[in-house]
Amino acid sequence: MEDFYIGGASVKLFLPIFKMNFPEIVDLALPAEGVFHNLVFVSIRKTYPMQAYKIMHGLWDIGQMMFTKYLIVVDDDVDVHNTSEVLFRLCANTDPQRDSLFTKGPSDVLDHATSKIASGSKLGIDATKKLSGEGFKRPWPPLIKMDAAVKAKVKELFNL
């Protein structure tokens, strides 16, 4: 269904252009909950420290993406079209102080939440796995997944 809303059409149209400028971008989603351009989820193939911040700044510099208020960057194994999956990584992979970037810039003139017309703040969040070069000194924990037998047992117990 998401392929038929305007956000899905925009992604199909502009994703190849974004990938030309940023080859590490895997996918992009403009969820309807963000009225498409206010909230952006982007997945990247992360290969060096601070790469998520490069993507944030770069996307905010491209055309209508300058109006994006909330930009969340995740790793390439996250389905950005699955909001629950993105929110799980947001909660599991971030420390708000370390992984948040506030900046100011142009905003949509129709955005009633800004203090001034056409000018507002933006929040970028690095929800990727952290590298040692980003100040994370511990080993990054593996993602815990239920095996098929456990999933079957849960379905059986709860009649799912």
N, C-alpha and C positions, 0 to 999 in steps of 0.2 A: 504494500500500500504506500509506503513512504516514497517510492519512486514517482508517484503521481502528484505529490504536492510540489509547490513552487521551490521549496528548499532542495528537494531531490533533483529537480530540473537544473537548478543553478549549479549544484555540485557536479552533475554530469557535464555541464557546459564549461565550467571554470577549472575543474580539477586538473585537466591536462596542462593548462596554462600555469597553475601553481606548481605543478611537478617540474615544468621546464625551468622555473626559477629556483625551486627547492627540491632537488631530486630525492631527498630523504623523506619527503611526504609520501605516505602510503595511501591514506584516505582522509576524507573530510566530511563532516556532517553539520548541517544547519538545522537543529531541532526546532520543530514548530513551537515548542514551549518558549523559545527565545525570540519568537516572531521572526525566525529565520536568521537575520543578520546580527541580532543582539547576543546570541550564544553560538559559539563555534567549538566543535570537538575536532581535533586533528590528531592523527596517528603518524608517528615518524619511525624510521629506522635510525635509532640513536647510536652514534659511533664515537662521540667525544663530549666532554663536559660542557655544560651550558648550551647545548644545541637546541634545547626546547626554547630558550630565551631568544635565540637567533630567529627561530620560526615565528615566535610571537611578534617580534619587532618587524620582521619581514612581511608577515600577513597584514599587519596594521598599516603597512605602507603601500598596499596594493588596492587601488580603486575603492569600491564600496566596502571593502573589508575594514577601512578606517573607521567605520561606524560600529564595529563589533565591540560590545561592552565586556563580554566575558569570553575568554579564549582558554580552553583546557587542552593541554598537549599530553598525549598518552603514547605508550610504546606500540610498535607495529603489530603485536599479537592481540590488540584490543579492537573489537568491532565497534567503531564509532557510531554506528547506526543503532546500537543497543544502549540506550541511555542508562539502564541498570548496570551494565558492564563498565561504562565510563565512570559512573558514580562510585562503584566499588573501588576502582583504581584511584579515584580522587581521594577517597577516605583511607585506603590502604597504603598509598605511596607518598602522601604529602605530610609535611610539617608546615603549617600555615605561615610561620615566619620565614622559614628557609625557602619555600617553594612558591611564594606569591610575589607578583610584580604589579605595583600600582603605577599607572602613568596617566597623563592627560592628553586629550586630543579632540579632534572634531567629533561631533555626535549628530545623530539624526535630528533635524529640526522638529520632527514630530514626537521626539522623546520628551515626555512631560516630567521625567524623573530628574533631569539635569538641573543644576542651579542656574545656569545661563543657557539661553537658546543656542543650539549648535555647538556647544562646548561642554565636555564632560570628562569623567574619569573612566578608566578601563582597568580590568583586572585580568592578568594572565596567570595561569597556574600550571606549574610543571608537575604533572602526575606520572612522570616516567620513573623507571627504576633509576636510582642514583648511582653514580660512578664515584670512585675514590677521589677523583679530581674535583668533585663537587662538595667535598667536605664530609662525605659519608665514609667512615672508617671501618664499619662492620661489614661482614659479607651480607649481600642482599638475600633475604630468605626466599626459598622457592614458593611458588603459588600452590596452595594446597587444593587438590582436586579429588573428588570422590571417584573411586573406581566403579566399574559397571555393577559389581555385586552389591555394593553399598547402595547405589542408586536404585537397584531393583528391590532391595529390602525396604527402603524408605517408601517407594511406590506401593509396595504390598501392605505395609503397616498403615499407611494413611489413605489407602484406596485412591491413589492418584492415577 
